[in-house]
Every structure is written in C-alpha cells, then in structure tokens.
Amino acid sequence: MKDSRLVVSDRVKAEREAAIVDRAIEKAFAGPARQRSARRLGEMALLFQAPARGEPAALALAAAAVLRDESLPAESLPLVRAMAARGLELGGEAARGRVKATEVSRAPAPRGQ
C-alpha cells in the first residue's frame, strides 16, 4: 500500500489505507471468526499464566474480552486494526517477492518440514 506511484496527499493515502483495512477486517472477523479469535486470545492468556507471565496474560485476557463484545464494531478495535494492517503489509511484501508467501501464510506446514 505504501509503494504507490500515484502522487496524492497524505490525507487521501490515509483514507485509502483505512478503507482497505476496514474491508480486510470485515472479511477476517465476519461471523464466527471473531469469536474464534477471542477464544484463541483466551487460550494464549492461559499459556502466558503458566510460566508466570502476568502482563502478557492480562493483555491477552483483556483483548479476548473486548473481542467477545459484539456491541463493539471490530473496525473500532485497535488490536484488530493492527492485526489487519500487519497482515496486509505482509501480504504486500509477499506479492512483491520480498518474502516467501509460505513464510507469511496461516496454512499449516506439512509434517516433517
């Protein structure tokens, strides 16, 4: 998103990027995906609590609670926006050939690799 050849104002660039992130969030956090993400964050909190990593555990629990609250639009949540923006950034890097797509994919690697 940041390597465009078009010359536009910073405001227009920011609006365009925000719209792209909003669409990515709408797709990635639609339906049960949002609750799955909340559950995973809750599981992360349990993992952090085991080795007594209190601060990361508390952050994961708080993020899980916010994600579970369906009254809050996913687009308004800073964690969700950061996750979507980072995913788009990594996807762009893979599209440009700067990193391998397999390095940024969520698809599980075949066993034995």
C-alpha positions as CSV (number, residue, x, y, z in Angstrom):
1,M,0.0,0.0,0.0
2,K,2.9,2.4,0.7
3,D,4.7,1.9,-2.6
4,S,2.2,3.5,-5.0
5,R,3.4,5.5,-8.0
6,L,0.5,7.9,-7.7
7,V,1.1,11.3,-6.1
8,V,-1.7,12.0,-3.7
9,S,-2.0,13.9,-0.4
10,D,-1.2,12.2,2.8
11,R,-4.8,12.6,3.9
12,V,-6.0,10.7,0.8
13,K,-3.4,8.0,1.3
14,A,-4.5,7.6,4.9
15,E,-8.2,7.4,4.0
16,R,-7.5,4.8,1.3
17,E,-5.4,2.7,3.7
18,A,-8.1,2.9,6.4
19,A,-10.8,1.8,3.9
20,I,-8.6,-1.1,2.8
21,V,-8.0,-2.1,6.5
22,D,-11.8,-1.8,7.1
23,R,-12.6,-4.2,4.3
24,A,-10.0,-6.7,5.5
25,I,-11.5,-6.6,9.0
26,E,-15.0,-7.1,7.6
27,K,-13.8,-10.3,5.9
28,A,-11.5,-11.6,8.5
29,F,-13.7,-11.0,11.5
30,A,-17.1,-11.9,10.0
31,G,-19.4,-14.5,11.6
32,P,-17.7,-17.0,14.0
33,A,-14.2,-15.8,13.1
34,R,-14.4,-13.1,15.7
35,Q,-15.3,-15.5,18.5
36,R,-12.6,-17.9,17.4
37,S,-10.0,-15.1,17.7
38,A,-11.4,-14.2,21.2
39,R,-11.1,-17.9,22.2
40,R,-7.5,-18.1,20.9
41,L,-6.6,-15.0,22.9
42,G,-8.1,-16.6,26.0
43,E,-6.0,-19.7,25.3
44,M,-2.9,-17.5,24.9
45,A,-3.6,-16.0,28.3
46,L,-3.7,-19.4,29.9
47,L,-0.3,-20.2,28.3
48,F,1.2,-17.0,29.5
49,Q,-0.1,-17.6,33.0
50,A,1.6,-21.0,33.2
51,P,5.2,-19.5,33.2
52,A,4.0,-16.6,35.4
53,R,4.0,-14.0,32.6
54,G,1.3,-11.9,34.2
55,E,1.4,-8.8,32.0
56,P,1.1,-10.6,28.6
57,A,-1.6,-12.9,30.2
58,A,-3.6,-9.8,31.4
59,L,-3.3,-8.2,27.9
60,A,-4.5,-11.3,26.2
61,L,-7.4,-11.7,28.6
62,A,-8.4,-8.0,28.1
63,A,-8.2,-8.3,24.3
64,A,-10.3,-11.5,24.4
65,A,-13.0,-9.8,26.4
66,V,-13.1,-6.9,24.0
67,L,-13.4,-9.2,21.0
68,R,-16.2,-11.1,22.6
69,D,-18.2,-7.9,23.0
70,E,-20.3,-8.0,19.8
71,S,-21.6,-4.5,20.5
72,L,-18.2,-3.0,19.6
73,P,-17.5,-2.9,15.9
74,A,-14.4,-4.9,15.0
75,E,-13.2,-1.9,12.9
76,S,-13.1,0.2,16.0
77,L,-10.7,-2.1,18.0
78,P,-7.1,-1.0,17.9
79,L,-5.8,-4.6,18.2
80,V,-8.0,-5.8,15.3
81,R,-6.9,-2.8,13.1
82,A,-3.2,-3.5,13.9
83,M,-3.6,-7.2,13.1
84,A,-5.3,-6.4,9.8
85,A,-2.8,-3.8,8.8
86,R,0.1,-6.1,9.6
87,G,-1.5,-8.9,7.6
88,L,-1.9,-6.6,4.6
89,E,1.7,-5.4,5.0
90,L,3.0,-9.0,5.0
91,G,0.7,-9.9,2.0
92,G,2.1,-6.9,0.1
93,E,5.7,-8.0,0.9
94,A,4.9,-11.5,-0.4
95,A,3.3,-10.1,-3.5
96,R,6.4,-8.0,-4.2
97,G,8.6,-11.1,-3.7
98,R,10.4,-9.6,-0.7
99,V,9.4,-12.6,1.4
100,K,8.1,-16.0,0.5
101,A,4.4,-16.5,0.7
102,T,4.9,-19.7,2.7
103,E,6.6,-17.6,5.4
104,V,3.6,-15.4,5.9
105,S,0.8,-17.9,5.3
106,R,-1.5,-19.2,8.0
107,A,-1.7,-22.6,6.2
108,P,0.0,-25.3,8.3
109,A,3.3,-26.6,7.0
110,P,3.3,-30.3,6.0
111,R,4.6,-32.5,8.7
112,G,8.3,-33.2,8.7
113,Q,9.4,-29.8,7.4
